[in-house]
């Protein structure tokens, strides 16, 4: 039962990050602005959709242990790759 609660929290975190990225596509995002980095909007759109899909996968993981493990692995890799792609824009 505890693992299902933790997976729900995992999904909510990914939905929150996805929504934040989606809402900040055209405005400034942390240190990055569309004026200085024109491609940041496209990057944020991709990651917002991808993290939303991972959140849905985590919710689907409530019913299957295999899907839950896949959601956790994909979620961890997605978070790492999101950070690595944003590091590319830092000068």
C-alpha positions in Angstrom: 0.0 0.0 0.0 2.9 2.4 0.8 4.4 1.9 -2.6 1.2 2.9 -4.3 1.0 6.1 -2.3 4.7 6.9 -3.2 4.0 6.2 -6.9 1.0 8.6 -6.7 3.3 11.3 -5.2 5.9 10.5 -8.0 3.2 11.1 -10.6 2.0 14.3 -9.0 5.5 15.6 -8.9 5.9 14.8 -12.6 2.6 16.4 -13.5 3.6 19.5 -11.5 6.9 19.8 -13.3 5.2 19.2 -16.7 2.7 21.9 -16.0 5.4 24.3 -14.9 7.5 23.7 -18.1 4.4 24.0 -20.3 3.4 27.4 -18.7 6.9 28.8 -19.0 7.5 28.0 -22.7 7.2 31.6 -23.9 8.3 33.4 -20.7 11.5 33.3 -18.8 12.5 29.9 -17.4 15.0 30.1 -14.6 18.0 31.8 -16.2 16.9 31.2 -19.8 14.8 33.6 -21.8 13.4 33.1 -25.3 15.2 36.3 -26.4 18.6 34.9 -25.5 17.8 31.3 -26.4 15.2 31.0 -29.1 15.1 27.2 -29.1 14.2 27.0 -25.3 10.5 27.1 -26.1 10.7 24.0 -28.2 12.8 22.2 -25.7 10.4 23.0 -22.8 7.4 21.8 -25.0 9.1 18.5 -25.6 10.0 17.9 -21.9 6.6 19.0 -20.7 4.9 16.4 -22.9 7.4 13.8 -22.1 7.1 14.3 -18.4 3.3 14.3 -18.6 3.5 10.9 -20.4 5.8 9.6 -17.6 3.2 10.8 -15.0 0.5 8.9 -16.9 2.7 5.8 -17.0 3.3 6.1 -13.2 -0.5 6.2 -12.7 -0.8 3.1 -14.9 1.9 1.5 -12.7 -0.6 1.4 -9.8 -2.1 -1.7 -11.5 1.0 -3.5 -12.6 4.4 -3.9 -10.9 6.2 -4.2 -14.3 4.7 -0.9 -15.5 5.6 0.7 -12.1 9.2 -0.2 -12.4 9.4 1.0 -16.0 7.8 4.3 -15.0 10.4 4.7 -12.2 13.3 4.0 -14.5 12.0 6.2 -17.4 11.2 9.0 -14.9 14.6 9.0 -13.3 16.3 9.0 -16.7 14.0 11.8 -17.9 14.8 14.0 -15.0 18.5 13.5 -15.6 18.3 14.2 -19.3 16.2 17.3 -18.7 18.9 18.7 -16.5 21.6 17.7 -19.0 19.8 19.4 -21.9 19.4 22.6 -19.9 23.1 22.6 -19.0 23.8 23.0 -22.7 22.3 26.5 -22.6 24.4 27.7 -19.7 27.3 29.9 -20.7 
